[in-house]
Amino acid sequence: MEDCNDKKFSTGGSRRAFVAGAVLTGLAGSMALPAGASVAKATPLAGTGVRTPAQAQMRQWFEAYLAAFNRSDFDAFGRYYADDVQFAGQAATLTGRQAVIDFYRNAHGYLHEQLELLTFVGAASGNNCLAELQTTLVARRDWPDMPTGAMKAGDRRQSINFVMYDIAGERFTRVRSARFSSQPGQPT
């Protein structure tokens, strides 16, 4: 999906390092939960205290975004982007909600893209969140000039990406991502 060249964001090679990095990059007071974990069973990130209802609501809000994205509901997931969103992705760097929606409309014409939430870190302030996402791409038809490398109909690619979202008024104002891994033999 997205990849950013922001060198301040470093994964350190593991989920634990990713979550620790999230705390160091300004999400102190946040909570990390593997996908599927219930709020009642959540274990706070070391030294951050108890998970708040606001953080639980933030995760639900984010999961609704992913659900809309996965069903290619452009109107629904487009509402999550601010009019002037700054989007730094692997395949494109874009400014504005309409540019992001147009990009995904074009991409989804060529491929099916599925995002699976693996880890979520939400700031107690509600101004930021980080997500570890597994991205699966399946080409619907040949896309010889795909920005991240040509795909032929039926090709499948999978990668793990870390995505940081800046949020204001329940809208993404900035989206930055970094690829953590891809399938062996796949372009990075």
N, C-alpha and C positions, 0 to 999 in steps of 0.2 A: 504494500500500500504506500507508505510514506517513508522517507529517509531524510535526515537533516545533516548538514555538514557542521553543525555547532559543536566544536571540539570540547566545550565545557561539559558536555554530556558524555559520560563514559560508563559502559556497562560493567567493566571489571570481570566479565566472563561468567557470571553466575546470577541467578535470581537474587541470592542474598546480597551480592554486591550491588545489583540494580536497586533493591529496596534501600540499602544503606546510602547509595548515591542519591536517591530521592530525598532522603532526610537532609543530606548535606547540601542539596541544591535548593532548599527552601520549603520543603514540605514537612518540616518538623511539626509535630502535633497531628500528623496524619496517621492513617491506618492502612495497613496492607492486608488484603484478603485474597486467597486463591479463589478463582471462579468456583461457584457452587457452594462456598462456605456460607453458613447462615449467620446473621447478625448476632443471634444469641450465643453462638459458639465462637465468635470472633476472639482472637487473642491480640491484644494491642501490640503494636510495634514497640520494641524495647524502649523504655523511657518516655513514651508519649502519652501515657494515661489511658483512659477508657474511651472506647468508640462512642461517638455522639450520634443522636438521631439524625442530625444534619448530614453527617458523613454517610449514614445508611441511605438517606434520601438521595444524596449525590450519586451513589453507586447505582441506585434504581434508575435515576435520570439518565445516567450514562448507558446502562444496559438497554434502555428504551431507544437510545440513539443507535446502538449497534444492531438492534432488531430491525429498525427501519432501514439501516444501511444494507443489512443482509437480504432484505426482501426487495431491494432497489426502489424503495419508496422515496424518490427524490424530494418530493414536497415535505415529507415528514423529517427526513434527516437534514434537509437543507435549512430547516428552522433552527437548527442547533448552531449555525454559523452566523456570526455578526456580519453586517453588510460589508464591512471593511476588513474582514478576517485576513490575516497573513498566514499562508499555508505553505510550509516547506516540506515537500514530499519527495520520495525517491524519483518518481516519474515526472514531477512538475513542481515549480515554485509559482504560486498564484497569489493574487490579491483580489479579495471580494468573494462574497457568497456565490454570486452567479457564475463566476469563473470556476469555482470548485464544483458546483453542480454540473456545469457544462462539461468539465473534465471527466467526471464520473459517468455522465450519460454516454459520452463517447466510449470510454473504457468498457462500460458494461454492455455496450453493443458488440464488443469483441470477446469479452470474457465474463465468466461468473466469478465474483469475488466474495468470499465468505470470511468473516472475522470471528475469531473465538477469543473471548476474554480469558486470559490465564491468571493475571494478577492485576489488582486495582489498588492505587494509592490515591486517596482523596485528601486534600488539604482541609483542615478544620475551618479555614476562612471561606471555603467554597470558591476561591479564586484560581485554583490549579488542580489538575489531576494528572496522574501518570497511569498508563495502561501498558501491560505486556500483552500483545496480541499475536495470535497465530493467524497468519493470512494464507488462505488457499485460493489460488487462481486456477481456473480451468478455462481454456480457450474454447469459445463457441465456434469461432472461425479463425482462419489464418489472420495474423496481425504481424506482417513482416517488419513494419517500422515502429513496433511497440517501444516506447522510450527506454525500458529496462532490458531489452533484448527480444528478438523475434520469438513468436509463439505460433505453432500450427494448431489447427483445430484438433481438440482432444488432448493437447499438452496440459500438464498439471505442474504447478509450482507451489511450494509451500515455504514459508519463512516465519521467523519470530521477529517481531518488531517492538521497540519501546517507543511510545508516543506520549509527548507531553502536551497538554492542553492548557492554555491560559483562558480564563472564563470571566466574563462580566455580564451581569444580568441574564444568567442562564444561556449565554451564547459563547461559542468559542471565538476568541479574539485572535489567538495565535495557535497554530498547530505545528509541532516539530517532531520529527521521528528519526529513529536510527535503526537500521537492521542489525539484529543480533546474530541471526543465523539463517541459512537457507539449506535446502536439500543439497547433498553432495552432487557436484556436476552442474548445478544451476548457477546462472549469473547472480552476482551479489549486488 
